[in-house]
Amino acid sequence: SQQGEEDPQALSIQEGENATMNCSYKTSINNLQWYRQNSGRGLVHLILIRSNEREKHSGRLRVTLDTSKKSSSLLITASRAADTASYFCATEGLTFGEGTQLTVNP
Amino acid sequence: GAVVSQHPSRVICKSGTSVKIECRSLDFQATTMFWYRQFPKQSLMLMATSNEGSKATYEQGVEKDKFLINHASLTLSTLTVTSAHPEDSSFYICSATERDQGIQYFGAGTRLSVL
């Protein structure tokens, strides 16, 4: 199975700032997905980007995909305290990395 | 959006007993379901992949006889932790995908505590 690896492991920002998380993977993909997980809860799907897409938006989320570098980034704009969570990327096969723990301070 | 229901959300049991966790897709047919476990502050680990009507495919290191998976219908998969021990205490999460779709929908998870 393929693996997504997120970077940084932890990110702490102030409310209103933007948060950027990165993901790298090892082999070719058809799509890449981002999820969030609140502590002790299940995963929530955020956004899927296909291999033929370079950028995708959903509300305050912006995802980019660079298949040549095998990397993706998730940008959360105008962050809120409620965005505090762990964020994971995953490709097909869906072995997750340890995620990025985002803390948004009020 | 698609909904996956996982039950129970929390279970406490004595060592040696078996525990069954159900995962249901409520508004779509889940051709594939996945089972994960997560230890505190660690990543999700894929345990097994199950396709409706066929035997589950287990990841390396996951004991088939310990974690019994049944995917008898397109809307239901069950995970049975047999003869549970304290080291089986963990957060178990299921997910489901619809045929030809790329998105996984996750259940809310089951927190298992074995005393």
Boltz contact constraints between the chains, C-beta under 6 A:
constraints:
  - contact:
      token1: [A, 31]
      token2: [B, 102]
      max_distance: 6.0
  - contact:
      token1: [A, 42]
      token2: [B, 93]
      max_distance: 6.0
  - contact:
      token1: [A, 42]
      token2: [B, 106]
      max_distance: 6.0
  - contact:
      token1: [A, 42]
      token2: [B, 107]
      max_distance: 6.0
  - contact:
      token1: [A, 42]
      token2: [B, 108]
      max_distance: 6.0
  - contact:
      token1: [A, 42]
      token2: [B, 109]
      max_distance: 6.0
  - contact:
      token1: [A, 43]
      token2: [B, 106]
      max_distance: 6.0
  - contact:
      token1: [A, 45]
      token2: [B, 103]
      max_distance: 6.0
  - contact:
      token1: [A, 48]
      token2: [B, 102]
      max_distance: 6.0
  - contact:
      token1: [A, 48]
      token2: [B, 103]
      max_distance: 6.0
  - contact:
      token1: [A, 95]
      token2: [B, 46]
      max_distance: 6.0
  - contact:
      token1: [A, 96]
      token2: [B, 43]
      max_distance: 6.0
  - contact:
      token1: [A, 96]
      token2: [B, 44]
      max_distance: 6.0
  - contact:
      token1: [A, 97]
      token2: [B, 43]
      max_distance: 6.0
  - contact:
      token1: [A, 98]
      token2: [B, 43]
      max_distance: 6.0
